[in-house]
Amino acid sequence: MILFVYIFIMLSFSGVSGGVLDDDTDFGIPGELNKNNNEDTECSLSTDNDLLNLLNFKLKKFDPNPKDRSEIGENPLTPDEVNQNSIRFYAEQLKEVEPIRIQIETFTSMGGDTLGALISRSSKILLKHPEQCKFFSLYGDQIIGKYQMSFEKILSLYASAVNNNNNIAQEFIRTQLTPSVMSVDDALRALYDDYGYQQNVIESLLPEDVKVLFFGDNQLLNVADVAESKLLAFSLLGGKVSKKEEIFVFAPESKKGLLGSNETVVVSTTGKIYEIPLLNIPLALNVLRSLGFNAKIILLKHLYIDNSSYCMVGDAGIWYHFTNDVKQMGCDFLSNTINSIQTGTLNMTKDYVQFKQSIDRVLEIVNKP
């Protein structure tokens, strides 16, 4: 009987241990589960109710010039002293309150009395970095520290701050945020989007002297120049490029008689060909060069198409398309330029002698294996 019980126990134990799949066990890499749990806890955000409860927390109002101070003949407080004392005054009332963690997007969307209430309770507010598990601390109306994040996120936050008249967030973004490194293809893709942000948002990111330098005394930013101005803002915020690549811009010597759309052909050293709409070429070249790119322009007045046809600027600066002996007004500059780049016939233009070095480099880049 004892032998039977012993065999039964051993078989049961063996069956349990042998029948459990690895995925069903509670065992894993030591510390890994705790690590994940800790990260989730460290990055967690407070609920909207938590934030509302803090904003509704009753605070005694700070008096910058209390009666007892004036009665004993002390001088009035300076603005800095008023600011420091008010921060301490409100922090003392909140010392038993739990801190609140909110997204920085929530903060930039605040304005008016709501923002004022939040600033009074700044000692209990932490703002989460939108792309990392980091939190910004508030000290009165100051956000502490300098941080890096993607340029698109910076623009999104700044647009929210401008539209909500949140001057505190605007100043923080202008002076304490640095854009992440941008590649040459990121820069060229940024030139596509003229309508992604309002003019006033980009304008307010640019200092007055910069606006005069790039846009003249009237300082008016055209809608079609918003994309170029975004890259200018990137540079002014301290943004850097990953590598100082070459960029080649193809433009017609004349715009008379051009057919088709209004894109500009741009080639990067990564071999990609871009068709950028409404490009302000002089402004784009200045901005790209200010970022450190070696940006060059190739002005064409003749385009080889095939053995029997070509486009060329003729009388009065008008583009004509020639097929054998037939001459027609107009030329599809965009399509024919891209075709000559891709087929390797760009060097058959009559402008080759003038732009030989740049044309050879473009063909080398685009046609490399």
C-alpha positions as CSV (number, residue, x, y, z in Angstrom):
1,M,0.0,0.0,0.0
2,I,2.8,2.4,0.9
3,L,4.6,1.5,-2.3
4,F,1.4,2.2,-4.3
5,V,1.0,5.7,-2.7
6,Y,4.6,6.5,-3.4
7,I,4.3,5.6,-7.1
8,F,1.1,7.6,-7.4
9,I,2.6,10.7,-5.9
10,M,5.7,10.4,-8.1
11,L,3.6,10.0,-11.3
12,S,1.3,12.9,-10.3
13,F,4.3,15.1,-9.7
14,S,5.9,14.1,-13.0
15,G,2.7,14.7,-14.9
16,V,2.3,18.2,-13.5
17,S,5.8,19.2,-14.1
18,G,6.1,17.7,-17.5
19,G,2.7,18.9,-18.8
20,V,3.2,22.6,-18.1
21,L,4.2,24.7,-21.1
22,D,6.9,27.3,-20.8
23,D,4.4,30.0,-21.7
24,D,2.1,29.1,-18.8
25,T,4.8,29.4,-16.1
26,D,5.1,32.3,-13.8
27,F,8.9,32.2,-14.1
28,G,10.8,34.7,-16.2
29,I,14.0,36.8,-16.3
30,P,14.6,37.9,-12.7
31,G,13.6,41.5,-12.2
32,E,12.1,41.9,-15.6
33,L,8.5,41.9,-14.4
34,N,9.3,44.4,-11.7
35,K,11.1,46.5,-14.1
36,N,8.1,46.8,-16.5
37,N,5.8,47.4,-13.6
38,N,8.1,50.1,-12.3
39,E,8.3,51.8,-15.7
40,D,4.5,51.8,-16.0
41,T,4.2,53.3,-12.5
42,E,6.9,55.9,-13.1
43,C,5.3,57.1,-16.4
44,S,1.6,56.9,-15.3
45,L,-0.6,60.0,-15.6
46,S,-3.2,61.3,-13.2
47,T,-6.9,61.2,-14.1
48,D,-8.9,64.2,-15.2
49,N,-10.7,64.0,-11.9
50,D,-7.4,64.2,-10.0
51,L,-6.5,67.4,-12.0
52,L,-10.0,68.9,-11.4
53,N,-9.8,68.2,-7.7
54,L,-6.4,70.0,-7.5
55,L,-7.7,73.0,-9.5
56,N,-10.8,73.2,-7.2
57,F,-8.6,72.9,-4.0
58,K,-9.4,76.0,-2.0
59,L,-6.4,78.3,-1.4
60,K,-6.0,81.4,0.7
61,K,-5.2,84.3,-1.5
62,F,-1.7,85.7,-1.3
63,D,-1.4,89.4,-0.2
64,P,1.8,90.9,-1.5
65,N,1.5,93.9,0.9
66,P,0.1,92.7,4.2
67,K,-1.1,95.4,6.6
68,D,1.3,94.4,9.4
69,R,4.2,94.9,7.1
70,S,3.2,98.5,6.2
71,E,2.4,99.3,9.8
72,I,6.0,98.7,10.9
73,G,7.3,100.8,8.1
74,E,8.9,98.1,5.9
75,N,9.5,98.8,2.2
76,P,7.1,97.2,-0.3
77,L,8.3,93.9,-1.7
78,T,10.1,93.9,-5.1
79,P,8.4,92.0,-8.0
80,D,10.9,89.1,-7.6
81,E,10.2,89.0,-3.8
82,V,6.4,89.0,-4.5
83,N,6.8,86.1,-6.9
84,Q,9.0,84.0,-4.6
85,N,6.8,84.6,-1.6
86,S,3.6,83.8,-3.5
87,I,5.1,80.4,-4.7
88,R,6.1,79.5,-1.1
89,F,2.7,80.7,0.3
90,Y,0.7,78.4,-2.0
91,A,3.2,75.5,-1.8
92,E,2.8,75.6,2.0
93,Q,-1.0,75.2,1.7
94,L,-0.6,72.2,-0.6
95,K,2.1,70.3,1.2
96,E,-0.3,67.5,2.1
97,V,-1.7,67.2,-1.4
98,E,-0.5,64.4,-3.8
99,P,1.3,65.6,-6.9
100,I,-0.6,65.5,-10.2
101,R,1.0,64.2,-13.4
102,I,-0.5,65.5,-16.7
103,Q,0.5,65.6,-20.4
104,I,2.3,68.7,-21.5
105,E,-0.3,68.9,-24.3
106,T,-2.9,69.5,-21.5
107,F,-0.8,72.3,-20.2
108,T,-0.3,74.0,-23.5
109,S,-4.1,73.9,-24.2
110,M,-4.8,75.9,-21.0
111,G,-5.3,79.6,-20.9
112,G,-7.0,82.3,-18.9
113,D,-8.2,81.6,-15.3
114,T,-7.6,77.8,-15.7
115,L,-4.0,78.4,-16.4
116,G,-3.8,80.9,-13.5
117,A,-5.3,78.4,-11.1
118,L,-2.7,75.8,-12.3
119,I,0.2,78.1,-11.8
120,S,-0.9,78.8,-8.2
121,R,-0.8,75.1,-7.6
122,S,2.5,74.6,-9.6
123,S,4.3,72.9,-6.6
124,K,2.0,69.9,-7.2
125,I,2.2,69.7,-11.0
126,L,4.4,67.5,-13.2
127,L,4.3,67.7,-17.0
128,K,5.1,64.6,-19.0
129,H,7.5,64.7,-21.9
130,P,5.4,63.7,-25.0
131,E,8.0,61.2,-26.3
132,Q,9.9,60.0,-23.2
133,C,9.3,58.8,-19.7
134,K,10.3,62.1,-18.2
135,F,8.5,64.8,-16.3
136,F,9.0,68.6,-16.2
137,S,8.6,70.4,-12.9
138,L,6.9,73.7,-12.5
139,Y,8.1,76.5,-10.2
140,G,5.5,79.2,-10.4
141,D,5.2,80.1,-14.0
142,Q,8.6,78.6,-14.9
143,I,9.1,75.1,-16.3
144,I,12.4,73.9,-15.1
145,G,15.1,72.4,-17.4
146,K,16.0,72.1,-21.1
147,Y,14.7,69.2,-23.2
148,Q,14.8,67.7,-26.7
149,M,11.9,66.4,-28.8
150,S,10.9,66.0,-32.4
151,F,10.4,69.2,-34.3
152,E,6.9,68.2,-35.4
153,K,5.9,67.8,-31.7
154,I,7.4,71.2,-30.8
155,L,5.4,72.8,-33.6
156,S,2.2,71.0,-32.4
157,L,2.7,72.2,-28.8
158,Y,3.6,75.7,-29.9
159,A,0.5,76.0,-32.1
160,S,-1.7,74.9,-29.2
161,A,0.0,77.5,-26.9
162,V,-0.5,80.3,-29.4
163,N,-4.1,79.4,-30.1
164,N,-4.8,79.4,-26.3
165,N,-2.8,82.5,-25.5
166,N,-0.6,80.5,-23.2
167,N,2.4,82.8,-23.0
168,I,4.2,80.6,-20.4
169,A,4.2,77.6,-22.7
170,Q,5.2,79.7,-25.7
171,E,8.3,81.1,-23.8
172,F,9.2,77.6,-22.6
173,I,9.1,76.2,-26.2
174,R,11.0,79.1,-27.7
175,T,13.8,79.1,-25.1
176,Q,14.0,75.6,-23.5
177,L,13.2,73.1,-26.2
178,T,15.6,71.9,-28.8
179,P,14.5,69.9,-31.9
180,S,15.8,66.4,-32.4
181,V,18.4,65.9,-35.2
182,M,16.9,66.2,-38.7
183,S,18.1,64.2,-41.8
184,V,18.3,65.7,-45.3
185,D,15.1,63.8,-46.3
186,D,13.3,65.0,-43.2
187,A,14.2,68.6,-44.2
188,L,13.0,68.1,-47.8
189,R,9.7,66.5,-46.7
190,A,9.1,69.4,-44.4
191,L,9.1,71.7,-47.4
192,Y,5.9,70.0,-48.7
193,D,3.6,71.3,-46.0
194,D,2.7,75.0,-46.5
195,Y,-0.8,74.5,-44.9
196,G,0.0,72.4,-41.9
197,Y,0.3,75.4,-39.6
198,Q,-1.2,78.9,-39.4
199,Q,1.0,81.8,-40.6
200,N,0.8,83.5,-37.2
201,V,2.1,80.4,-35.4
202,I,5.3,80.2,-37.5
203,E,5.7,84.0,-37.6
204,S,5.6,84.2,-33.8
205,L,8.5,81.7,-33.6
206,L,10.7,84.0,-35.6
207,P,12.5,87.0,-34.1
208,E,11.9,90.4,-35.6
209,D,15.4,90.8,-37.0
210,V,15.2,87.4,-38.7
211,K,11.8,88.3,-40.3
212,V,13.3,91.5,-41.7
213,L,16.3,89.7,-43.1
214,F,14.3,86.9,-44.8
215,F,11.0,88.6,-45.6
216,G,11.9,92.3,-45.9
217,D,10.7,95.4,-44.0
218,N,7.0,94.4,-44.2
219,Q,7.8,91.1,-42.4
220,L,4.7,89.5,-43.9
221,L,4.9,85.7,-44.3
222,N,3.2,84.4,-47.4
223,V,1.1,81.3,-47.0
224,A,3.3,79.6,-49.7
225,D,6.4,80.3,-47.6
226,V,5.2,78.7,-44.4
227,A,7.1,75.4,-45.1
228,E,10.4,77.2,-45.7
229,S,9.8,79.3,-42.6
230,K,9.3,76.1,-40.6
231,L,12.8,75.0,-41.5
232,L,14.1,78.5,-40.5
233,A,12.4,78.1,-37.1
234,F,14.0,74.7,-36.7
235,S,17.4,76.3,-37.2
236,L,16.7,79.2,-34.8
237,L,15.5,76.7,-32.1
238,G,19.0,75.2,-32.2
239,G,18.1,72.3,-34.5
240,K,20.9,70.4,-36.1
241,V,21.2,68.1,-39.2
242,S,22.5,64.6,-39.0
243,K,24.9,65.1,-41.9
244,K,25.7,68.0,-44.1
245,E,24.5,66.4,-47.3
246,E,24.2,67.9,-50.9
247,I,20.9,69.0,-52.3
248,F,20.3,69.9,-56.0
249,V,17.4,72.1,-57.0
250,F,16.3,72.1,-60.7
251,A,14.6,75.2,-61.9
252,P,13.6,76.5,-65.4
253,E,15.4,79.6,-66.5
254,S,12.0,81.0,-67.5
255,K,8.5,80.2,-66.3
256,K,6.8,81.3,-69.5
257,G,5.1,78.5,-71.4
258,L,5.5,75.9,-68.7
259,L,2.9,73.2,-68.8
260,G,1.6,71.0,-66.0
261,S,1.9,71.5,-62.2
262,N,4.1,74.0,-60.3
263,E,6.4,71.6,-58.4
264,T,10.1,72.0,-58.2
265,V,12.4,69.0,-58.7
266,V,14.9,68.5,-55.9
267,V,17.4,65.6,-55.6
268,S,19.1,64.7,-52.3
269,T,22.3,62.7,-51.9
270,T,20.2,59.7,-50.7
271,G,19.1,59.3,-54.3
272,K,15.5,60.4,-53.7
273,I,13.8,62.7,-56.2
274,Y,11.3,65.2,-54.7
275,E,8.6,67.2,-56.4
276,I,8.0,70.1,-54.0
277,P,5.0,72.3,-54.7
278,L,5.1,76.2,-54.6
279,L,8.8,76.2,-53.5
280,N,10.2,79.7,-52.9
281,I,13.6,78.7,-54.3
282,P,15.7,81.7,-53.0
283,L,14.3,81.4,-49.5
284,A,14.6,77.6,-49.5
285,L,18.2,77.7,-50.6
286,N,19.1,80.3,-47.9
287,V,17.4,78.2,-45.2
288,L,18.9,74.9,-46.3
289,R,22.3,76.5,-46.5
290,S,21.9,78.0,-43.0
291,L,21.2,74.4,-41.7
292,G,24.6,73.3,-43.2
293,F,23.4,71.6,-46.4
294,N,25.4,72.1,-49.5
295,A,22.4,73.3,-51.6
296,K,23.0,74.0,-55.3
297,I,20.7,75.2,-58.1
298,I,20.7,74.0,-61.7
299,L,19.0,76.5,-64.0
300,L,17.9,74.9,-67.3
301,K,16.9,76.4,-70.6
302,H,17.2,73.2,-72.6
303,L,16.0,69.7,-72.0
304,Y,16.9,66.6,-74.1
305,I,13.9,64.2,-74.3
306,D,14.9,61.7,-77.0
307,N,16.7,61.6,-80.4
308,S,13.8,63.4,-82.1
309,S,12.5,65.8,-79.4
310,Y,13.6,68.4,-76.9
311,C,12.4,71.4,-75.0
312,M,14.0,74.8,-75.1
313,V,13.5,78.5,-74.2
314,G,12.9,80.5,-77.3
315,D,11.7,83.9,-78.3
316,A,10.6,86.2,-75.5
317,G,11.7,83.6,-72.9
318,I,8.9,81.2,-73.8
319,W,9.4,77.4,-73.6
320,Y,8.8,75.4,-76.8
321,H,8.6,71.7,-77.4
322,F,10.4,70.6,-80.6
323,T,9.6,67.3,-82.3
324,N,11.7,66.9,-85.5
325,D,10.8,70.0,-87.4
326,V,7.6,70.7,-85.5
327,K,7.6,73.5,-83.0
328,Q,4.9,73.8,-80.3
329,M,4.6,76.4,-77.6
330,G,4.8,74.9,-74.1
331,C,6.9,72.3,-72.2
332,D,6.2,69.9,-69.4
333,F,9.4,70.9,-67.5
334,L,8.7,68.8,-64.4
335,S,8.1,65.4,-66.1
336,N,10.9,65.9,-68.7
337,T,13.4,66.9,-66.0
338,I,12.6,63.9,-63.9
339,N,12.8,61.6,-66.9
340,S,16.2,62.9,-68.0
341,I,17.5,62.4,-64.4
342,Q,16.2,58.8,-64.2
343,T,17.3,57.8,-67.7
344,G,20.7,59.3,-67.3
345,T,20.3,61.7,-70.3
346,L,20.5,64.9,-68.2
347,N,24.0,65.4,-69.4
348,M,22.7,65.9,-73.0
349,T,21.2,69.3,-72.1
350,K,22.9,72.3,-73.7
351,D,23.3,73.6,-70.2
352,Y,25.7,70.7,-69.3
353,V,28.8,72.8,-69.8
354,Q,27.7,75.4,-67.3
355,F,26.5,72.9,-64.7
356,K,28.7,70.0,-65.5
357,Q,29.9,69.3,-61.9
358,S,26.4,69.3,-60.4
359,I,24.8,67.3,-63.2
360,D,27.5,64.6,-63.1
361,R,27.1,64.4,-59.3
362,V,23.3,64.0,-59.6
363,L,23.6,61.3,-62.2
364,E,26.1,59.5,-60.0
365,I,23.8,59.7,-57.0
366,V,20.6,58.6,-58.7
367,N,22.1,55.8,-60.8
368,K,24.4,54.3,-58.2
369,P,23.7,50.6,-57.6
